């Protein structure tokens, strides 16, 4: 091994001598490089190889290249690059090759090699890297797309990119992203040929010499890909992806027309198709003189286009009367209403249309639950409070077991200072499942804290603790203790804690809150704090090393603390904790002893 390493170091000597000779590095720096690379070589020549050692070596060599680049810029010396940089780059390739051979499955390592090749413009080497990587990872479409894009955009080889896509599709015949990128590549190829032909024609060159196929120039290959793709991949979303790509090129009108026809014939019942066809009305180009129209005329034109969109949506909700279709319609109207405009008339039309669509979808019981909230917000902004109450009541009737609907209705009633808040809470708890009820209990006690007496609020807290599931009662205990201290002071908090400290389950925060409350008192009693820590450790001592450390820190720092207790606490912690928690405790305890924690 030593002989091999010595040979590698000797192989570096010519480039290092050149660095010194041309004044980019000093003799001292050259010695430092030899020392460092020798150590790195030893690490990657061991029997037990570690990937991190190879990465460190590569990073060191890359840093060396960057340093040489900066020195060249500073000194203005630009010669001898083949003898210096080329040698280092080749060595990095060699290390990468060894690493990727050893750790074939590490895609990130391969991608690092790809990035290095791209940065140093090593096209031949990069082609080999892609070839090896795809041979080992043919199951990753993203790698095929990356390789094909590089062939197309960097090497300007449409044929190589095409071959890569065809090979990729043999492995992944139903991958939408592969078809989308292949489709895009063929359209880019057609556009490139069209530009070339135009330039040759402008130069009045003999076009018979060049073999330009009209079919390819008009996107014929992309059309073949499209037809093949839709046989294997179904769905409106995929067709719309291809259409969005085709629209980027100005020679694809026929292709776009074909895709639209497929959409309308094969997916006539898909709300997504109708949504696209409706929004397409907004894209219709205005008359050339529209740029110089007065603002009022522009607003009228926008209103006309939006009206056309809604006409399509009206046909859609008639043909496909589903919740999803109405969702698209309402979302469109809401989106247009939220757009800024200086035209009061246009805003009025948008508002009228939006309110109408909300109401119609609601009456048909086809308004999705997610759209009730924006509807209620709109009604409140318009000061239509009675209508908002009616809508909220209808929503909770239709979606009776959905907590969010009840919460939305209750928040509305609370905001309006309604007299029926309490009865609405009672109604909600009759239909909402106990496992989902925590948000409503939190809302109820928070409302009660603001409007009811302390006795009523306390009774509600007690009721909540009995009614919620054990896992939810943890949150209610924390809120109860916090409220007790905020409204009744230390004595009240202590009373609440005493009434609850045997009622499992608990959270660690519950005990920490009581410890903090005790610490805030002028006559803070260490005896009480110890009791709270002991109760907390009884519940969480086996899993939380930080709790033991806090206890030790308290004994060390509190005026009434007993540092002599720390040894016994440490011993108990070592017995209670398990596995990694023990190691964590030991390391943190050491830091605590040395004053670093």
N, C-alpha and C positions, 0 to 999 in steps of 0.2 A: 504493500500500500504506500509506504513512504517513497519508494522509487517512482511510483506513478504520480504522486503529488509533486515530487521534485521535477519530474518531466514537465508537468503542467506549468509550474512556476517558471521553468526555463523557457517554455514556449511564449511566455508573456514578456520576456526580457527585451526583444526588439521593439515592441510598442512602447515600453517604459523608457527605453533609451531615447526613442524619438521624442517622447514627451519632455524629457530633460533637455535634449539637444535643442529643441525649438523654443525652450523657455516657458512652456506651459506649466511644468511642475518643477519643483526644486528637488535636489538629491534627497533631502530629508523626507519630503512627501513621497518620493518613490519608495524609500525604505518602509514607510508606514503602509503604503499600498501592498507591498510584498508581504509584510507581516500579517496584515488583515486577510488577504486572499489565501495565504497559507493556512490560517486558522479555519477559514470557511471551507477550503478544499478538504481538510481533515474531517470536517463534520459531514460532508456529503460522500465521503469514501468509507465511512464506517459500515459495519455489518448491519447494525440496527439503524435504518434510515428514518429520518423524520422530515415530513413535508415542510415544516417551518424553516428548517435549515436551508433547503433549496430556495424557498421564497426569500429568505434573508440574503442569500448569495446573489440572487437575481436583482433584488432591490439595491444592493451595494453596487453592483455593476451599472445599473441604470443611473444611480446617483453620480457615479464616476463619469458617465457619459454627459450628464447634465452639467457637471462641474467643468469638464473640458469645453463644452459649448459656451459656457459663460466666460471662461478664460480666453477663448478664441475671440469672442465679441469684444472683450476688454483690450486685448493686445492687437486686434486686427489681423491676426495670422490665420490664414484659411487653407494652408497647404498640408500635405501628408495625411489627408483624411483616410485614404485607403490603408495606410500602415497603422493608423491609430484607431479611429472609430470603427472601421470595418472589422478589425480583429476582435474588438470588444463585443460588437453586435453578434458576430458569429459564435462567440463563446456563450453569450446569453441564450442564443438559439439552442446550443448544445445542452445547457442546463435545463432549459424548458423541456427539451425532448426527453431527457432522462426522467424528469419529474412526471411528465404526462404518461410516460411508459410505465412508471411505477404506480401512479395513482390515476388510472385510466378513467375512473368514474367521476372524478372531480371536474365538473363542467366549468367551474369558476377558474380553475387553473388553465384550462384550454382557452377560455375567453381572455385571460390575462395575456397569453401568448399572442392571440389574435390582435389585441389592442397594441401590443408592443410592435408587431409587424406593421400595423397600419401607421403608427407614429413615425417609424423609421423607413417607411415606404419600401418595405421588402416584399414586393408582389409575388415573386417566385416562391419564396419561403412561405408566404401566407397561403398561397394556393395549396401547398403541401400540407400545411397545418389544417386547413379546412377539410381536405381530403381524408386525413387521418381521423380527425374529430368526427366527421359524419359516418365514417366506417364503424366507429365505436358507439356513436350515439344517434343511430338513424331514427330512434323513437321520439326525437324532440323536434317538432316542426319549426320552432323558432330558430334553430341553428341552420336548417335548410334555407329559411328565408334570409337570414343574415348573409350566408354564403352567396346566394343568388343575387342579392342586392349589391354586394361588393363586386361581383362579376359584371353586373349591369352598369353600376354607377361609377366604379373606380377603374375597372379594366375596360369598360365600354364594349363588353362582349355580350351581345344579346343572345348569341347561340349558346354560350356556356351557361348563362343564367337559365335559358329555356331547358337545357338538359338537366340542370340541377332541380328545377321545379318538376319536371317529368319524373325524375327518380324519386323525388320526395312524395309525389302523389301515388307512386306504387306502394310506398310504406303507409301513407295516410290518405286513402282514397276519399275520405269523408271529412276532411279538415277544412272548415270554412275559411280560415285565415290564409291557408296555402293557396286556395283558389282565388281569393281576393287579391293577394299579392302577385300571383301569376297573371291574373287579368290586368292588373295595373302595369306590370312589366311589359306586356304585349302592346298595350296602348302607348306606353312611353316609347317603345321601339318604333311604332307606327308614326308617332309625332316626330321622332328624330329623323326618320326617312323622309317625311313630308318637308321638314325644314331643309334637309340636304338637297332634295329635288328642287325646291324653290330657289335656293342659292345657285344651283347649277343653271337653272333656267334664266335667272337674272344675269348670270355671267355669259349667257348665250352659248353654252357648251352643247355638244352633240349628245342628246339624251339617249340615242340608240346604244351608246357605249355602256350605259348604266342599266341594270336590270331591276327596275322598280315595278313591283306588282300593284296594280290598282286595288286589288282585293286587300292586300296587306296594308296599303296606305290608308284605306278606309276602315281599318280595324277588324278585318276579316278573321285574323287569328284569335283576337280577343272574343269575337262572337262565337267561335268554335268552343273556346274555353267556357264561356257563359252557358252554352247549350249543354255541354258535358256536365258542368257543375250542378245545374238545376235538376238533372236526372238523379243525382246522388244526394244532394242536400236540399231539403225542403224548408219552407218557412219564409214569411214576409220579410223578416229582419235581414236574412241573408241577401235577398233580392234588393232590398233597399241599400245595403252596403255596396253591392256591385253598381247600382245606379248612381250612388254618390261618387264612386270612382269615375264612372263614365262621364259624369257631368263636368269633371275637371278638364275634359278635352273637347275642343270646339268642333271636331269632325265626327262626333259620335251620335248625331241626331237620330239616325236610323236604329242604332243599337239601343239608345234610350227609349225609343218608341216601342221596340220589341220587348224590352224589360217591363215597361208600363203595361203593355197588353197582357203579358204573362201575369202580372200582379192582379189586374182587374178580372181576368178570366178564372185563374186558379185559386185566388184568395179573396173572392168576393165577400166572404163572411168574416174576414179578419179585421177587427177594429183598427189594427195598426196600418193596414192598407188604406182604409177610409181616412184615417188621420193624416196620412201622407198626402192623399189626393186633395183633401180639403186645404191643407197648409200650402199646397202647390199653387193655389190661386194667388197667394201673396207674392209669388215670384214672377208673375206675369209682368213683362216689361211695360213701362209707361210709354206714352208717346214722346218723341224726341224733344218736344217743346215743354215737357213737364218740368224740366229742370229750372225753367224760368217762370213757372207758375207762381202766383201769389200764394201765401201760406194757407189761405182759406180754401183755395182750389185743391191744394195738396191734401188737406185734411179730408175734403170730400172724396178725393180719389182713394185715400186709405180706407175711408168708411165703405166705399163701394167694394173694394177688394175684400175687406173683412166680411161684408155682406155675402159676397160670392162664396167665401170659405164656409160661412154658416149655412148657406143653401146646400152645400155638399154634406155638411154634418147633419142637416135635417133629413136628407135622403138616407144617410148612414143609420141614424137612430130608428128610421122606419124599416130599413132592410135588416138591420142587426140590432134589435131592441134588447141589448144586454147591458149589465152594469159596467162592463169594461168599455163599451162604446160610449156610454154617457160620461164616463170618467174622462175620456179623451176630449169630448165636446166641452165639458165644464172646464177642464184644464186649459183648453185653448182660449175660452172666453175670459178666464181669470188672468191668463198671461197677457192678453191684449189690454184688459182693464188696467193692469199694473204698469203698462207702458206710459211714459210721460207724454203729455200733449198739451199744447197751449190752446187747443180748440175745445171750448166748453161743449159745443154741439157734439163733437166726436166722443168726448168723455161721457156725455149723457147717453148717447146711443150704446156705448160699451156697457155702461152700468145697467141700463134697461135690459139689454140682451142677457147679461150675466145673471141678474136677479130672476129673469124669466126661465133660463136654463136650469138654475138651481131648483126653483120651485117645481118645474115639470119633472125633473129627475126624481125629486123627493116624493112627489105625488104618485109616481109610478113605482116607488120603493126600489129604485135603481140607482140612487145616489150612494156612492161608496162611503164607508164610515170615515175615511181619511179626509173627505171634503166638507164634512159638517163644520169643522173648526174654522176654516177660512170663511165659510158662509156666515157663521155667527159673528166673527170679527167684523165682517162687512156690515152686517145689520147693526151692530153696536156703533160702528163709525158713522152710520147714517142716522143714528139716534132712533132706530126702530126697535125699541126695547121690548114691546109687547110681542112683536113678530119673532124676535130672538128667543123669547121665553117659549113660545109655541113650537118653534123649530127644535129647541133643545129638548122639550118634553116629548115631541114626536120621535126624536133620535133615540132617546132612552127607551121608548116603547118598542121601537123597531130592533134596536141592538141592546136588548135588556140586560144581557149578561156581560157586556163590555164595560170594564171599569173606566176606560178613558172617556166613554160617552157620559157616564154619570159624573165623573170628575169635571168634565167640561160644563155640564149643566149646573152643577153645584157652584163652580167658580163664577158662572154668570149670575146666579141668584145672590151669591155673597157680594159680588161687585155692585149689584143693583139694590143691596140692603133689603132683600125680599123678606116677607114675614114667614115664608114657608120653607126656609132653609132646613130647619130641624126635621120637619116632616118628610122633606125630600131625602135627607140622610136615612131616615127610617125606611122609606120606600126602597132605597138603593140596597140596603143590607138584607132586604127580604129576597132579592133576586140574584145579587152578586155572590159568587162562590167564596167561601171563607179563604181559600188559598190565594185569591186575587184581591182581597179587601184591604190590604195594608194602606195603599195610597189614600183610600177614602177615610180610614181612621185618622191618618195623619192630618188630612184636610179638616176633618171634623174637630179634632182637639185644637188645632191652630185657630180655627174660627171661634171656638168656644172661649179660648184664652182672651180673645179680643172683645167678645160681646157678653159673655156670661160671668157669673160670680165665681169666686175661687172654689166654693163648695161644689157648684155644678160641674166645673171643669175637672175637679178631682174625682168626682163620681164618674165622669166620662172616661177618665184615664183608667180607673179601676175596672170599668166595664170593658174597655178595649183590651186590657190584659187578660180578661177572662174569655173574650170572644175571638181573639186572634189565634192563629196557629202558633205553636211554641217558637218556631223559627222567626215569626213576625213579631212576637212579643218582645224579642231582644231589642228591637228598635224602639218599641213603645216604652220599655223600661228606661232607656237612655233619655228619651224625651221627657218622661215623667220626672226623672231626677233633675234634669236641667231646669224644667219649669218650677219644680219645688224650690230649688235654690234661688232662682230668679225672683220668685214672688213671695217666698216665705223665709228666705235666709237660711243660715246654717242649721238651725234647729229643725226646720221643716225638711231640709234635704236629708239630715241624719235620720229623721223619723221614716221617711220614704225608703231610704237605703236599708234600714233595719227591717222594714216590712217586706222587702224584696230579696234580701241577700241569701235566702234559702230557696228561692223560687227559680229553679233552673228552667231553661238555659239562660246563660249570660253572654255578654260580649266583654272583651278585655277593656274596651272603652268605658263600660259602665263602672268598673273598679277604678280605672285611671281618673275618671271624672270625680269620684268621691275622694280619691287621694289628693287631687288638685284643690278641691273645695276645702279639705282639712288644712292644707298648706297655706291657704289664703287667710286663715283665721289668725288673729293676733295671739290668742292663747292656743297655738297649734300643739296638739298632744301627739308625741311620738308613739305612744301606746296605741292610739287609734290608727295611725298610719300603718303600724306593724300589722294590726288586725286586718286592714284592707289588703295589704300585700299578701298576707297569709291566705286570705280567702281567694284572691286572684291566682296565687300559685297553686292552690288546690284544684282550680279549674284549668289553668293554662301552663302550669309549670313544666309539663312534659314536652311542650312544643315551642316555647318562647324563651330563648336564652336572654333576650333583651330585658325581660321582666326581672329575672334574677339579678342582672347587672344594675338595673334601676334601684332595686332593693339594697344592694351593696353600696351603691353611690349615696343613697339616702342615709344609711348608717354612718357613712364616712363624713358627710357634709352637714347633716342636720345638727343644730346646737344640742339637741337631746339624744343624738345618735350614739350608738355604742360600737366603735370600730372593732372591738374584740368579737362582735357577733359575725363579722365578715367571713371568718374561717369556716364557721359552721354553715353559713349560707352557701359558701362555695362548695363545701362537701355535699350538701343536700342537692345542689344543682347538678353536680357530676353524677349523682345517683339517679336523678329524675330524668335528665335529658338523654337522648339516644342519637346514635349515628352522627350525621353531619352537624346536628345541633350542638353536640359536645365540642367538636372542633371549633365551631363558631364562637361558642362561649369561652373556650380557652384562649383563643387569639384576642378576643375583645377584652377579656379580663387582664391579659398581659399588657395590653395598651392602656387600660385603666390604671394599672399599678405604676406604669412608667410616665403617667401624666399626659398621654397622647389621646385620651378619650374623655 
